[in-house]
Each structure stands twice: as structure tokens, then as C-alpha cells.
Amino acid sequence: MKIAIGNDHAGPDYKFAIVKYLEKQGHEVVNYGTDTLDSVDYPDFASPVAKAVNDKEVLYGILICGSANGVAMTANKYPNVRAGLCWTEEIVTLVRQHNDANILCIPARFTSIPQAVKMVETYLNTPFEGGRHQNRVDKICM
């Protein structure tokens, strides 16, 4: 599976751990994030991930910043993107099952690296339930 990942200065260590996990699972990862702690603007990294998901160049995206609010707001400007901000595995499960989220947004300041990796695992292994949820998802981009 091809997955895009992006992050600002709050998330390089998270990204490195997640990429290591994803590659170990056999996934191809496209890195749009910064590799340093130098201050950067999160839209510069969230937009390429969202565009790749929107244009179906990748199946899923992962975005990381301090609160994950900025990257989620940026990503959700794209019509085919459903970016979900998650800080627990339970929320990750729900954004996949009920919202068919195609981008996972992780708040680095509110999760640990092991939690973030586990959230990615849950995200990739949780299917969309469809059914009544499909009707709701279809109404998002009306």
C-alpha cells in the first residue's frame, strides 16, 4: 500500500518511528514532512499529503503536528479528503469505521511515539463499516 506522510517541526521523531513501522509492514511511504526541529509552516507539509490523497496518488495519508488541528484543517480543504484528528486508538477506530477517514492526523504534543505507532496500526487495520455511515460520508462534500 502507498501512504503519504507529512509533519511539521513537532513531529520528525514521530514520523521516523511511523515510517519505520510502515516499511517493516511492506508499505511504500512518500515523505512530505520536515526532518528537522527547525520551525516550519504546517500547511507546507499538510497540503502535499492532502493533494496526494485527493488525487488518489496514495491510498492514505498521515499528518503530524503539535495539536494536529492545523494539519487537519488544511487537509480537509481538499474535496476528496476526510482527515480525522485522533489522540486515542478508540477515536482512530471510529474515524475509520464511521467516517472512512483517509488521512490520520496525530497530535505530537498529546500522544507518545509508541501510542502514535499503535494508532497507525489500528488505522490501517480498521475497515469502513459502510451502511448507514456511507450515507453520512456522502453528505460531507455536497
Salt bridges, closest charged atoms under 4 A:
ASP35 OD1 - LYS15 NZ 2.38
ASP55 OD2 - LYS51 NZ 2.58
ASP100 OD2 - ARG82 NH2 3.22
ASP100 OD1 - ARG96 NH1 2.95
GLU121 OE1 - LYS118 NZ 3.29
GLU129 OE1 - HIS98 NE2 3.77
GLU129 OE1 - HIS133 NE2 3.29
